[in-house]
Each structure stands twice: as C-alpha cells, then as structure tokens.
Amino acid sequence: MKGILNNKTPYFFIAPTLILLAMFSLLPIVIALVISFTDMDLAGLADFSNISFVGMQNYLDVLTDPLFVQAITNTLYYVIIGVPSVIALSLAIALLINFGRSKIFTTFRVIYYLPSVTNVVAVAVVWTYLYNPSLGLFNYLLNLVHLPDVQWLQHPIIAKISLIILALWRAIGLNMLIFIAAIKGIPRSYYEAAQIDGASSWQQMRTITLPLLRYAIFFVSITTMIGWIQFFEEPLIMTKGGPLNGTMSVALFIYNNGFQYSKFGYAAAGSFILFISIIIITLIQFKFQNKETDV
C-alpha cells in the first residue's frame, strides 16, 4: 500500500499543473481548431444551429486575402529588423553593465528594466505624443539642428520603423537581465586563467563570454522571435494597422477579424496559420542549435 502511494505521489503534485494546462491551453487550442473549419460568427455564437462546416475554405480564403499577405510581409519586416536588434542591444548593454566598475551601472540596470514593467498602453500613449508630427519631441529636436519634420506614424515604412523603435525600447530590459544572469554564472576562474595567459579583455569576451552565453542567446532568440511574430499591442494602440495597412501585423489581422468583424471561423483559421508558423520556425531554430552543439 505504502509503495503504491509513493508511486502516485509525483502525479498528485503535477496534477494541478496538468489540469490547468489542459483547461486553459490545450482545450482552447482544440476548440479554435474546430471553429476554424466552420463559418461561426455572432449568429452562430447565439445559436449553434446557424454554424456550418466549411472544411478548408477559411484557410484558403485567409491565404489568398491580400490584407493577410500584407500582414505577413509587415510581420516579417518586424521580425527581420526587430529580433537581431533586440538580441544585439540587450547583449551589448548587459556586457557593458556587467563589466562596468562604477556603481552607476547598477542604476542603469533599473533604468533599462523599467520600460519592461511599464504598462504598454501608457507607454504607447506617451510615445504617440513623442511621434506627433507638429507637437512631438522628436521633430522638435530635429528642428533644433535644422532638419525637416519626419512623418513618424503617417508614412507606411517610417511608421513600421517607429513601432520597432518603441518595441525595442520595451524589450531590451528583460533580455538584458537574462544575459546578465547568464554572465554571472560563468566561473571567474576562466577569466583568471585567461589573464594569466595574457589574454586581452576583447579576447576574453570572444573566447569565453560569448561561447558560454550560447544557451542564453538561444533562449532569448526563441522567445524574442515568438514575441515579434505575435507583434500586436503597439500597432493596435498607436496606428490601428495604418497608414494604408502599413503596420498591420498578423496578430492584429486576426484580432480585427475575430473581435471587430465577428468572423470567428476566419480568425481562427488565421490564428492556426500563425500557430503553425511559430512551431515551424521554432523547430528550425532548435535544429540549428542542435547542429551547433554537436559541432
């Protein structure tokens, strides 16, 4: 009897987690998958008899929707510029703060981390005023050095860059802390041995710090990539996807169809395309990471 209870004890501990995971993660995914094969809208939500099975039609319609294609293009733009920028800046700032000798670098940790814990709505409202073409701070500073005004949120390309700058400002703090924690885990004896051999600071960073940070870099690249593919809050609050759908992301496209136009089946199909894309990209990253580890 005692042996049976001992064998079951671990299951009792993990059961709450598994139940919550099933209720709030797996079950909604299954329901969304089912909805994606229907024409469910508000009428269907009120009366299930109004729902019809449409097979793969929603997926075909989404993939041939010009707005969805543009949303994918915009999202790729965000990912290609945003992900390397976040990783490079977070790592550079973490290295500078960690190896800084002055106590002021401790203050910099707080300064860089604060945007990560600040409410995104409040941040977006403030940055909207900063980007204001006639009253904003950025154009005021440009005018001081006799440069013309910039249409920060009024030009499709510049608006994308403006949103990326804001998202960078918010994302650096958390990733910086991850890199600092990883740097602190590197044994000091490695650096002491390198110094005895006459290695310079640059050589120590290139041959000790960066190689031993590869798992932290991999973790940050995975989480950052997923975050940028789901880029949503900034374009929703600051541009609503405009101008001319120039800042429309895939996540915002799904939100608009699901909660603005009540096309639940259509939105569910779009969300599954996004879901599968994230899985594929993540698996590719794991594949490359495993190859590097094997080498």
BAFI-3210 file (N, C-alpha, C; in Angstrom, 3 decimals, decimal comma, padded with zeros to 6 digits):
// residues 295
n [1|2|3|4|5|6|7|8|9|10|11|12|13|14|15|16|17|18|19|20|21|22|23|24|25|26|27|28|29|30|31|32|33|34|35|36|37|38|39|40|41|42|43|44|45|46|47|48|49|50|51|52|53|54|55|56|57|58|59|60|61|62|63|64|65|66|67|68|69|70|71|72|73|74|75|76|77|78|79|80|81|82|83|84|85|86|87|88|89|90|91|92|93|94|95|96|97|98|99|100|101|102|103|104|105|106|107|108|109|110|111|112|113|114|115|116|117|118|119|120|121|122|123|124|125|126|127|128|129|130|131|132|133|134|135|136|137|138|139|140|141|142|143|144|145|146|147|148|149|150|151|152|153|154|155|156|157|158|159|160|161|162|163|164|165|166|167|168|169|170|171|172|173|174|175|176|177|178|179|180|181|182|183|184|185|186|187|188|189|190|191|192|193|194|195|196|197|198|199|200|201|202|203|204|205|206|207|208|209|210|211|212|213|214|215|216|217|218|219|220|221|222|223|224|225|226|227|228|229|230|231|232|233|234|235|236|237|238|239|240|241|242|243|244|245|246|247|248|249|250|251|252|253|254|255|256|257|258|259|260|261|262|263|264|265|266|267|268|269|270|271|272|273|274|275|276|277|278|279|280|281|282|283|284|285|286|287|288|289|290|291|292|293|294|295]
n.u [000,830|001,882|003,925|002,510|001,257|003,527|004,426|002,429|002,537|004,152|002,440|000,247|001,316|001,941|-000,476|-002,310|-001,039|-001,094|-003,841|-004,623|-003,132|-004,357|-006,971|-006,751|-004,980|-004,591|-007,270|-008,567|-007,076|-007,859|-010,597|-010,461|-009,346|-011,434|-013,382|-012,190|-012,834|-015,371|-018,137|-018,507|-019,991|-021,371|-024,085|-023,919|-022,726|-024,768|-026,698|-026,086|-027,054|-026,869|-024,375|-022,149|-020,334|-017,372|-015,112|-011,883|-012,162|-011,979|-009,226|-008,201|-009,326|-008,144|-005,401|-005,364|-006,142|-005,493|-004,914|-004,066|-001,751|-000,271|-000,095|001,517|003,867|004,484|004,856|007,080|008,921|009,019|010,090|012,578|014,050|013,608|014,226|017,117|018,056|017,092|018,410|021,141|021,412|020,508|022,389|024,778|024,382|024,099|026,674|028,222|027,161|027,682|030,478|031,194|032,783|031,967|029,568|027,355|026,473|024,865|022,564|021,844|020,864|018,321|017,191|017,163|015,533|013,044|011,193|010,235|008,441|006,535|003,239|001,928|000,000|000,052|002,675|002,532|000,763|002,238|004,429|003,103|002,555|005,198|005,901|004,328|003,680|003,664|003,742|005,425|008,251|010,451|010,475|010,801|013,409|014,779|014,289|015,777|018,359|018,124|016,887|014,398|010,865|009,734|007,497|006,451|004,450|002,831|003,699|003,894|006,287|008,060|006,436|006,396|009,077|009,097|007,404|008,941|011,153|009,982|009,129|011,612|012,736|011,127|011,670|014,326|015,132|014,219|015,457|018,078|018,465|018,345|020,668|022,595|022,304|023,133|025,797|026,824|026,896|029,135|032,158|034,617|037,181|037,842|038,301|040,422|042,397|042,711|043,664|046,121|047,383|047,718|045,620|043,649|040,967|039,056|039,696|039,048|036,305|035,512|036,382|035,597|033,295|031,185|030,965|030,101|027,702|025,929|023,627|021,959|021,684|020,398|017,971|016,928|016,702|014,722|012,430|012,219|011,806|009,296|007,753|007,932|006,771|004,201|003,518|001,639|000,411|001,539|001,052|-001,748|-002,539|-001,248|-001,385|-003,485|-003,035|-002,655|-000,647|-002,527|-002,614|-000,016|001,256|000,030|-000,072|000,141|-001,071|-002,687|-004,351|-005,762|-007,043|-008,702|-010,465|-011,637|-012,682|-013,563|-014,955|-016,357|-015,901|-015,421|-014,674|-013,052|-011,046|-010,033|-008,908|-006,849|-005,362|-004,482|-002,815|-000,823|000,003|001,011|003,104|004,784|005,537|006,958|009,097|010,304|011,103|012,974|014,918|015,686|016,780|019,041|020,410|020,952|022,700|024,875|025,605|026,343|028,581]
n.v [-001,210|001,248|001,455|001,770|004,253|005,854|005,677|007,053|009,582|011,635|012,172|013,356|015,815|016,990|017,017|019,326|021,266|020,023|019,831|022,557|023,336|021,798|022,835|025,625|025,933|023,672|022,821|025,264|025,487|023,239|023,789|026,159|025,106|023,482|025,484|026,836|025,414|026,092|028,391|030,198|032,944|035,933|035,260|032,507|032,128|032,831|030,953|027,691|026,219|027,767|027,516|026,367|023,685|024,268|023,175|023,388|025,927|028,429|028,579|028,640|031,031|032,867|032,610|033,607|036,157|039,507|041,387|039,796|038,729|041,074|041,626|039,503|040,163|042,606|041,644|039,975|041,932|043,260|041,156|040,540|042,882|043,512|041,266|040,579|043,088|043,420|041,288|041,909|044,518|044,088|042,219|043,668|045,828|044,421|043,313|045,656|046,798|044,748|044,498|047,011|049,209|051,250|052,311|053,404|051,873|049,958|051,390|051,805|049,297|049,258|051,437|050,585|048,382|049,277|050,094|047,587|046,767|048,627|049,746|048,915|050,360|052,924|053,577|053,550|055,646|057,856|057,723|058,149|060,873|061,755|061,098|062,807|064,761|067,596|068,569|066,912|065,654|064,522|065,572|068,208|068,193|067,503|069,777|071,624|071,175|071,969|070,146|068,594|067,984|064,700|062,260|060,395|058,460|058,520|057,744|054,741|053,052|054,401|054,431|051,739|051,426|053,213|051,931|049,682|050,803|051,660|049,151|047,921|049,498|048,718|045,996|045,494|045,581|043,254|041,112|041,907|041,461|038,666|038,015|039,168|037,581|035,150|035,752|036,177|033,589|032,452|030,926|032,634|031,738|031,021|033,453|034,394|032,518|033,054|035,678|035,278|033,984|036,106|037,134|039,587|041,937|041,944|039,504|037,748|038,130|037,271|034,601|033,365|034,534|034,982|032,362|030,803|031,926|030,936|029,342|031,032|033,063|031,590|030,984|033,586|034,332|032,568|033,203|035,916|035,896|034,583|036,460|038,716|037,712|037,586|040,232|042,857|044,694|047,325|048,208|048,062|049,969|052,359|052,821|051,427|049,621|051,127|053,593|053,027|050,280|049,733|049,059|046,833|043,865|040,232|039,237|041,405|041,469|039,063|039,684|041,842|040,584|038,684|040,076|042,586|042,284|040,017|037,522|034,642|032,013|032,524|034,098|032,234|030,386|031,967|032,344|029,762|029,329|031,148|029,987|027,490|028,414|029,577|027,279|025,857|027,626|027,718|025,040|024,902|026,635|025,180|022,995|024,096|024,900|022,437|021,367|023,103|022,495|019,828|020,166]
n.w [000,000|000,906|-000,930|-003,300|-002,873|-002,724|-005,335|-006,639|-005,667|-007,023|-009,180|-008,000|-007,314|-009,783|-010,981|-010,608|-012,237|-014,754|-015,135|-015,221|-017,447|-019,418|-019,333|-019,852|-021,959|-023,804|-024,316|-025,297|-027,677|-029,119|-029,393|-030,911|-033,208|-034,138|-034,582|-036,660|-038,905|-039,510|-040,277|-038,232|-036,607|-035,052|-035,076|-035,096|-032,667|-030,945|-031,557|-032,072|-034,194|-036,404|-037,358|-039,834|-041,345|-043,085|-044,027|-045,452|-046,366|-045,022|-044,487|-047,090|-047,975|-046,198|-046,804|-049,384|-049,080|-049,730|-047,721|-045,592|-046,691|-046,892|-044,168|-043,335|-044,688|-043,433|-040,817|-041,158|-041,757|-039,278|-037,737|-038,978|-038,655|-035,967|-034,205|-034,412|-033,609|-030,975|-029,655|-030,097|-028,961|-026,316|-025,407|-025,725|-023,946|-021,551|-021,297|-021,085|-018,731|-016,886|-016,843|-016,131|-013,857|-012,159|-009,645|-010,734|-012,810|-011,713|-011,270|-013,907|-014,643|-013,493|-014,815|-017,503|-017,241|-016,421|-018,573|-019,355|-017,442|-017,452|-018,109|-021,244|-022,624|-021,467|-022,119|-024,936|-025,400|-024,489|-026,257|-028,614|-028,489|-028,470|-031,054|-032,477|-035,343|-035,379|-032,748|-031,377|-029,470|-030,825|-033,474|-032,756|-031,709|-034,033|-035,558|-034,142|-034,966|-037,508|-039,240|-041,328|-040,528|-039,565|-040,702|-038,525|-037,830|-039,984|-042,451|-044,302|-044,270|-042,513|-040,275|-039,548|-038,761|-036,637|-034,802|-034,331|-033,042|-030,637|-029,612|-029,319|-027,306|-025,184|-024,982|-024,426|-021,699|-020,156|-021,518|-021,225|-018,483|-018,424|-019,874|-018,193|-015,891|-016,971|-017,596|-015,037|-014,184|-015,278|-014,438|-012,485|-012,533|-015,121|-016,426|-014,886|-015,462|-018,165|-018,052|-016,827|-018,900|-020,535|-022,058|-023,700|-022,829|-024,890|-026,136|-024,080|-023,903|-026,441|-026,578|-024,223|-022,838|-024,835|-026,154|-023,933|-023,442|-025,237|-024,871|-023,452|-025,348|-027,308|-026,009|-025,640|-028,307|-029,227|-027,620|-028,206|-030,965|-031,130|-029,777|-031,502|-033,830|-032,964|-032,824|-031,640|-029,691|-029,887|-032,677|-032,554|-030,607|-031,361|-034,165|-035,289|-037,295|-039,573|-041,435|-044,456|-044,077|-043,497|-041,118|-040,290|-038,541|-038,400|-036,090|-035,374|-037,590|-037,201|-034,803|-035,582|-037,407|-035,764|-033,467|-034,262|-036,693|-036,156|-037,358|-036,560|-037,312|-039,528|-038,351|-036,555|-038,305|-039,370|-037,007|-036,547|-038,707|-038,057|-035,628|-036,477|-038,057|-036,130|-034,688|-036,670|-037,255|-034,739|-034,438|-036,507|-035,488|-033,214|-034,510|-035,793|-033,493|-032,267|-034,165|-033,894|-031,291|-031,549|-033,138]
ca.u [000,000|002,770|004,656|001,604|001,090|004,770|004,491|001,428|002,763|004,535|001,303|-000,589|001,952|001,898|-001,857|-002,890|-000,441|-001,605|-005,264|-004,679|-002,620|-005,387|-008,154|-006,529|-004,099|-004,882|-008,682|-008,839|-006,467|-008,726|-011,837|-010,135|-009,157|-012,775|-014,045|-011,551|-013,451|-016,783|-018,379|-019,041|-019,990|-022,198|-025,321|-023,575|-022,445|-026,055|-027,425|-025,146|-027,641|-026,504|-022,979|-021,996|-018,985|-016,906|-013,864|-010,643|-012,441|-011,434|-007,771|-007,957|-009,674|-007,134|-004,119|-005,485|-006,578|-004,365|-004,568|-003,290|-000,417|000,436|000,203|002,680|005,035|004,813|005,373|008,458|009,707|009,243|010,942|013,935|014,759|013,454|014,857|018,568|018,316|016,868|019,469|022,428|021,410|020,406|023,672|025,784|024,134|024,405|028,136|028,725|026,775|028,321|031,915|031,422|033,307|031,315|028,281|026,243|025,981|023,750|021,384|021,464|020,046|016,944|016,720|016,864|014,493|011,751|010,212|009,667|007,363|005,593|002,048|002,151|-000,943|000,604|003,877|002,136|000,169|003,335|005,214|002,289|002,820|006,589|005,944|003,407|004,453|003,743|003,994|006,245|009,623|011,455|010,559|011,346|014,875|015,285|014,238|016,855|019,578|017,735|016,444|012,940|009,998|009,559|006,122|006,781|003,378|001,964|004,260|003,849|007,586|008,574|005,586|006,892|010,338|008,761|006,895|010,070|011,955|009,252|009,185|012,992|012,891|010,434|012,123|015,739|015,337|014,054|016,506|019,336|018,577|018,659|022,081|023,411|022,267|023,986|027,202|027,208|027,093|030,418|033,156|035,677|038,473|038,131|038,890|041,719|043,347|042,965|044,507|047,484|047,944|047,910|044,506|043,071|039,528|038,332|039,910|038,272|034,888|035,286|036,662|034,992|031,945|030,189|030,654|029,355|026,368|025,162|022,299|021,161|021,377|019,391|016,697|016,425|016,308|013,447|011,338|012,075|011,210|007,864|007,138|007,815|005,793|002,887|003,549|000,217|-000,049|001,972|000,252|-003,157|-002,766|-000,682|-001,695|-004,626|-002,659|-002,409|-001,449|-002,640|-002,297|001,440|001,754|-000,840|000,627|-000,740|-001,868|-003,714|-005,297|-006,617|-007,883|-009,735|-011,468|-012,347|-013,382|-014,158|-015,900|-017,047|-015,701|-014,652|-014,065|-011,992|-009,961|-009,425|-008,033|-005,640|-004,565|-003,801|-001,692|000,229|000,446|001,857|004,319|005,653|006,092|007,961|010,282|010,957|011,773|014,174|015,927|016,201|017,608|020,334|021,083|021,475|023,862|025,999|026,015|027,057|029,903]
ca.v [000,000|002,394|001,557|002,305|005,689|006,539|005,766|008,006|010,919|012,660|012,525|014,296|017,136|017,599|017,015|020,675|021,928|019,385|020,195|023,954|023,373|021,249|023,699|026,986|025,960|022,637|022,852|026,380|025,217|022,277|024,494|027,071|024,284|023,109|026,693|027,258|024,681|026,489|029,792|030,756|034,393|036,261|034,476|031,146|032,142|032,874|029,700|026,805|025,667|028,661|027,253|025,343|023,183|024,768|022,490|024,185|027,177|029,575|028,607|029,083|032,462|033,656|032,586|034,399|037,517|040,440|042,031|038,836|038,677|042,282|041,474|038,612|040,944|043,548|040,890|039,580|043,166|043,437|040,081|040,613|044,016|043,573|040,194|040,786|044,329|043,182|040,423|042,617|045,622|043,535|041,608|044,726|046,570|043,512|043,228|046,939|046,969|043,731|044,738|048,373|049,234|052,268|051,929|053,944|050,827|049,298|052,222|051,585|048,081|049,654|052,341|049,818|047,388|049,917|050,014|046,246|046,576|049,740|049,387|049,200|051,391|054,218|053,808|053,860|056,989|058,829|057,713|058,761|062,315|061,993|060,970|063,774|065,490|069,049|068,898|065,883|065,978|064,097|066,576|069,436|068,036|067,568|071,181|072,364|071,025|072,400|069,012|068,684|067,087|063,323|061,751|059,166|057,461|058,820|057,091|053,287|052,470|055,055|054,007|050,419|051,648|053,878|050,909|048,818|051,529|051,575|047,774|047,694|050,192|047,936|044,592|045,353|045,422|041,879|040,273|042,314|040,754|037,258|037,940|039,461|036,377|034,128|036,177|035,950|032,157|031,997|030,897|033,646|031,075|031,034|034,758|034,487|031,716|033,774|036,839|034,771|033,692|037,358|037,457|040,922|041,917|041,543|038,070|037,043|038,174|036,499|033,161|032,803|035,018|034,723|030,923|030,276|032,540|030,491|028,859|032,229|033,710|030,755|031,181|034,928|034,375|031,856|033,974|037,182|035,579|034,331|037,741|039,609|037,140|037,929|041,680|043,202|045,800|048,629|048,665|048,231|051,194|053,573|053,072|050,600|048,922|052,092|054,086|052,152|048,924|049,610|048,486|045,703|042,604|039,063|039,160|042,443|040,998|038,064|040,392|042,614|039,687|037,991|040,913|043,747|041,855|038,817|036,365|033,796|030,913|033,099|034,492|031,010|029,839|032,804|032,098|028,469|029,515|031,790|028,992|026,506|029,116|029,705|025,950|025,519|028,480|027,283|023,760|025,204|027,184|024,061|022,163|024,763|024,883|021,083|021,202|023,827|021,753|018,630|020,581]
ca.w [000,000|001,004|-002,193|-004,331|-002,616|-003,092|-006,793|-007,130|-005,102|-008,017|-010,032|-007,260|-007,346|-011,121|-011,479|-010,783|-013,403|-015,965|-015,291|-015,666|-018,820|-020,303|-019,361|-020,357|-023,125|-024,798|-024,691|-026,230|-028,990|-029,808|-029,760|-032,018|-034,412|-034,613|-035,099|-037,914|-040,024|-039,581|-040,623|-036,994|-036,388|-033,889|-035,152|-034,688|-031,228|-030,237|-031,823|-032,751|-035,420|-037,514|-037,739|-040,889|-041,580|-044,383|-044,384|-045,524|-047,085|-044,268|-044,679|-048,467|-048,054|-045,465|-047,530|-050,613|-048,715|-049,908|-046,455|-044,803|-047,310|-046,465|-042,734|-043,237|-045,119|-042,346|-039,665|-041,492|-041,608|-037,830|-037,216|-039,536|-038,045|-034,517|-033,424|-034,248|-032,874|-029,543|-029,132|-030,104|-027,992|-024,953|-025,059|-025,592|-022,700|-020,431|-021,172|-020,593|-017,325|-016,047|-016,696|-015,646|-012,484|-011,351|-009,048|-011,526|-013,708|-011,018|-011,558|-015,304|-014,728|-013,185|-015,871|-018,711|-016,983|-016,146|-019,674|-019,480|-016,474|-017,578|-018,875|-022,666|-023,076|-021,036|-022,932|-026,312|-025,421|-024,376|-027,497|-029,667|-028,404|-028,891|-032,517|-033,099|-036,359|-035,156|-031,347|-030,745|-029,048|-031,803|-034,540|-032,148|-031,650|-035,410|-035,989|-033,473|-035,779|-038,858|-040,058|-041,543|-039,759|-040,038|-040,500|-037,787|-037,870|-041,119|-043,643|-044,023|-043,928|-041,299|-039,155|-039,094|-038,031|-035,367|-033,881|-033,960|-032,046|-029,366|-029,112|-028,875|-026,021|-024,156|-024,904|-024,058|-020,256|-019,689|-022,108|-020,596|-017,200|-018,716|-020,237|-017,007|-015,052|-017,609|-017,451|-013,639|-013,974|-015,825|-013,343|-012,554|-012,746|-016,554|-016,751|-014,206|-016,243|-019,415|-017,734|-016,587|-020,226|-021,258|-022,952|-023,529|-022,497|-026,093|-026,340|-023,047|-024,255|-027,668|-026,424|-023,003|-022,525|-025,886|-026,313|-022,787|-023,427|-026,409|-024,489|-023,127|-026,631|-027,969|-025,307|-025,964|-029,726|-029,362|-027,016|-028,932|-032,265|-030,926|-029,424|-032,668|-034,766|-032,411|-032,602|-031,616|-028,863|-030,390|-033,824|-032,190|-029,838|-031,943|-035,582|-035,738|-038,520|-040,645|-042,554|-045,637|-043,592|-043,496|-039,858|-039,945|-038,265|-038,496|-034,855|-035,443|-038,609|-036,558|-033,816|-036,287|-037,965|-034,698|-032,488|-034,902|-037,725|-035,627|-038,246|-035,652|-038,055|-040,362|-037,446|-036,004|-039,353|-039,378|-035,798|-036,673|-039,640|-037,253|-034,655|-037,170|-038,477|-034,952|-034,393|-037,696|-037,056|-033,504|-034,707|-037,308|-034,574|-032,409|-035,391|-035,934|-032,201|-032,057|-035,029|-033,291|-030,093|-031,992|-033,597]
c.u [000,865|003,536|003,800|001,434|002,335|004,888|003,550|001,690|003,195|003,375|000,357|-000,008|001,824|000,480|-002,443|-002,344|-000,987|-003,058|-005,395|-004,199|-003,677|-006,571|-007,900|-005,587|-004,537|-006,334|-009,024|-008,241|-007,357|-010,014|-011,591|-009,949|-010,509|-013,470|-013,477|-012,127|-014,934|-016,887|-018,932|-018,888|-020,882|-023,501|-025,065|-023,278|-023,738|-026,827|-026,526|-025,705|-027,319|-025,083|-022,934|-020,538|-018,540|-015,586|-012,665|-010,881|-011,863|-009,927|-007,424|-008,237|-008,614|-005,842|-004,165|-005,978|-005,391|-003,934|-003,741|-001,861|000,399|000,801|001,412|003,956|005,468|005,420|006,804|009,401|010,042|010,258|012,391|014,726|014,751|014,249|016,375|018,893|018,159|018,013|020,789|022,475|021,342|021,738|024,753|025,614|024,450|025,914|028,708|028,410|027,522|029,805|032,229|031,849|032,565|029,971|027,099|025,669|024,868|022,459|020,900|020,621|018,578|016,374|016,321|015,726|013,103|010,766|009,537|008,485|006,360|004,436|002,179|001,209|-000,420|001,827|003,501|001,527|001,261|004,125|004,421|002,482|004,256|006,707|005,044|004,162|004,601|004,111|004,971|007,671|010,652|011,597|011,101|012,870|015,483|015,324|015,352|018,157|019,254|017,445|014,920|012,172|009,937|008,140|006,221|005,713|002,444|002,460|004,349|005,198|008,118|007,747|006,032|008,170|010,065|008,245|008,011|010,922|011,293|009,345|010,593|013,205|012,255|011,086|013,533|015,915|015,278|015,165|017,879|019,534|018,929|020,143|022,986|023,459|023,164|025,464|027,689|027,477|028,390|031,479|034,266|037,035|038,849|038,834|040,277|042,788|043,713|043,878|045,948|048,174|048,122|046,799|043,970|041,587|038,701|038,467|039,121|036,791|034,594|035,439|036,032|033,528|030,933|029,924|029,825|027,975|025,471|023,772|021,388|020,760|020,298|018,024|016,092|015,970|014,964|012,297|011,110|011,415|009,702|007,131|006,924|006,853|004,370|002,783|002,135|-000,090|000,303|001,186|-001,220|-003,386|-002,352|-001,145|-002,946|-004,315|-002,349|-001,007|-001,387|-002,249|-000,785|002,010|000,895|-000,003|-000,364|-001,641|-002,987|-004,770|-006,281|-007,576|-009,018|-010,837|-012,290|-013,220|-013,967|-015,238|-016,657|-016,972|-014,812|-013,961|-012,878|-010,774|-009,257|-008,500|-006,728|-004,747|-003,850|-002,649|-000,523|000,840|001,406|003,173|005,308|006,311|007,208|009,245|011,040|011,711|013,045|015,284|016,530|017,134|018,997|021,117|021,693|022,702|025,086|026,529|026,815|028,472|030,812]
c.v [001,262|002,609|002,158|003,803|006,459|006,703|006,827|009,437|011,957|013,113|013,495|015,710|017,799|017,681|018,423|021,399|021,356|019,762|021,627|024,093|022,881|022,201|025,008|027,057|024,949|022,686|024,029|026,158|024,269|022,960|025,439|026,293|023,883|024,316|027,093|026,533|025,021|027,950|030,546|032,268|034,688|035,464|033,033|031,050|032,141|031,567|028,789|026,207|026,537|028,419|026,140|024,944|023,605|024,135|023,432|025,565|028,393|029,699|029,105|030,576|033,334|033,748|033,391|035,818|038,475|041,119|041,095|038,722|039,908|042,214|040,563|039,363|041,922|042,815|040,416|040,771|043,400|042,416|040,266|041,757|043,910|042,527|040,391|042,047|044,125|042,360|041,184|043,716|045,104|042,954|042,666|045,489|045,699|043,411|044,518|047,124|045,984|044,026|046,176|048,370|050,218|051,771|052,421|052,896|050,013|050,068|052,002|050,326|048,432|050,506|051,555|048,831|048,015|049,849|048,658|046,030|047,723|049,325|049,841|050,283|052,779|054,583|054,251|055,262|058,054|058,901|058,277|060,272|062,634|061,974|061,993|064,655|066,986|069,416|067,947|066,315|065,648|065,101|067,895|069,366|068,087|069,009|072,003|072,288|071,238|071,217|069,075|067,723|065,709|062,892|060,378|058,081|057,663|058,194|055,591|052,701|053,067|054,639|052,639|050,590|052,294|052,868|049,977|049,494|051,457|050,166|047,413|048,267|049,396|046,576|044,437|044,988|043,981|040,980|040,623|041,580|039,280|037,110|038,217|038,238|035,285|034,474|035,912|034,471|031,615|032,036|031,931|033,014|031,063|032,338|034,908|033,695|032,427|034,978|036,420|034,465|034,939|037,731|038,849|040,801|041,456|040,042|037,247|037,004|037,260|034,997|032,542|033,217|034,611|033,229|030,361|030,907|031,971|029,988|030,020|032,952|032,922|030,954|032,535|034,994|033,686|032,710|035,297|036,965|035,365|035,628|038,644|039,044|037,480|039,423|042,248|044,527|047,163|049,071|048,864|049,595|052,441|053,851|052,357|049,854|049,846|052,669|053,125|050,714|048,674|049,022|047,302|044,429|041,451|038,972|040,199|042,091|040,001|038,728|041,135|041,711|038,998|038,903|042,199|043,329|040,591|037,621|035,366|032,641|031,382|033,467|033,269|030,356|030,637|032,540|030,752|028,526|030,160|030,799|027,984|027,156|029,237|028,371|025,608|026,326|028,059|025,971|023,973|025,753|026,097|023,183|022,777|024,731|023,508|020,832|021,878|023,092|020,517|018,964|020,847]
c.w [000,000|-000,300|-003,296|-004,160|-003,015|-004,607|-007,340|-006,667|-006,144|-008,883|-009,328|-007,324|-008,718|-011,661|-011,620|-012,007|-014,704|-016,218|-015,808|-017,107|-019,806|-020,447|-020,093|-021,561|-024,182|-025,264|-025,609|-027,614|-029,791|-030,273|-030,939|-033,317|-035,001|-035,244|-036,458|-039,131|-040,174|-040,021|-039,411|-036,936|-035,190|-033,880|-034,718|-033,210|-030,415|-030,395|-032,659|-034,047|-036,639|-038,018|-038,776|-041,010|-042,983|-044,800|-044,371|-046,140|-046,365|-044,498|-046,090|-048,604|-047,363|-046,265|-048,823|-050,341|-048,860|-048,600|-045,569|-045,352|-046,895|-044,979|-042,524|-043,611|-044,018|-041,151|-039,921|-041,347|-040,128|-037,309|-037,675|-038,914|-036,518|-033,754|-033,298|-033,439|-031,367|-028,951|-029,034|-029,038|-026,559|-024,509|-024,846|-024,277|-021,488|-020,214|-020,592|-019,103|-016,422|-015,803|-016,296|-014,190|-011,588|-010,807|-009,859|-012,484|-013,056|-011,260|-012,982|-015,470|-014,508|-014,320|-017,121|-018,493|-016,839|-017,322|-019,799|-018,539|-016,502|-018,475|-020,324|-023,180|-022,715|-021,875|-024,346|-026,411|-025,369|-025,688|-028,676|-029,676|-028,837|-030,418|-033,220|-034,091|-036,096|-033,724|-030,668|-030,449|-030,132|-032,950|-034,014|-032,099|-033,049|-035,904|-035,357|-034,269|-037,257|-039,795|-040,207|-040,645|-040,410|-039,724|-039,822|-037,923|-039,059|-042,425|-043,376|-043,594|-042,621|-040,082|-038,629|-038,255|-036,673|-034,347|-033,422|-032,889|-030,673|-028,773|-028,631|-027,485|-024,882|-023,930|-024,345|-022,582|-019,786|-020,227|-021,555|-019,266|-017,406|-019,046|-019,032|-016,082|-015,633|-017,464|-016,023|-013,368|-014,539|-014,711|-013,553|-012,873|-014,230|-016,945|-016,115|-014,967|-017,539|-019,176|-017,479|-017,921|-021,075|-022,210|-022,646|-023,181|-023,687|-026,345|-025,319|-023,411|-025,451|-027,451|-025,181|-022,869|-023,590|-026,101|-025,158|-022,647|-024,529|-026,034|-024,102|-024,402|-027,366|-027,324|-025,664|-027,422|-029,941|-028,840|-027,758|-030,282|-032,126|-030,610|-030,626|-033,702|-034,299|-032,120|-032,708|-030,906|-029,449|-031,622|-033,491|-031,544|-030,626|-033,367|-036,069|-037,037|-039,688|-040,561|-043,738|-045,298|-043,535|-042,221|-039,402|-039,737|-038,366|-037,266|-034,873|-036,484|-037,994|-035,574|-034,514|-036,817|-036,881|-033,853|-033,071|-035,901|-037,323|-036,576|-037,503|-036,378|-038,886|-039,500|-036,860|-037,029|-039,431|-038,185|-035,895|-037,671|-038,896|-036,268|-035,298|-037,620|-037,318|-034,621|-035,374|-037,476|-035,797|-033,713|-035,534|-036,418|-033,698|-033,237|-035,538|-034,630|-031,935|-032,917|-034,440|-032,075|-030,467|-032,461|-032,418]
res [m|k|g|i|l|n|n|k|t|p|y|f|f|i|a|p|t|l|i|l|l|a|m|f|s|l|l|p|i|v|i|a|l|v|i|s|f|t|d|m|d|l|a|g|l|a|d|f|s|n|i|s|f|v|g|m|q|n|y|l|d|v|l|t|d|p|l|f|v|q|a|i|t|n|t|l|y|y|v|i|i|g|v|p|s|v|i|a|l|s|l|a|i|a|l|l|i|n|f|g|r|s|k|i|f|t|t|f|r|v|i|y|y|l|p|s|v|t|n|v|v|a|v|a|v|v|w|t|y|l|y|n|p|s|l|g|l|f|n|y|l|l|n|l|v|h|l|p|d|v|q|w|l|q|h|p|i|i|a|k|i|s|l|i|i|l|a|l|w|r|a|i|g|l|n|m|l|i|f|i|a|a|i|k|g|i|p|r|s|y|y|e|a|a|q|i|d|g|a|s|s|w|q|q|m|r|t|i|t|l|p|l|l|r|y|a|i|f|f|v|s|i|t|t|m|i|g|w|i|q|f|f|e|e|p|l|i|m|t|k|g|g|p|l|n|g|t|m|s|v|a|l|f|i|y|n|n|g|f|q|y|s|k|f|g|y|a|a|a|g|s|f|i|l|f|i|s|i|i|i|i|t|l|i|q|f|k|f|q|n|k|e|t|d|v]
***
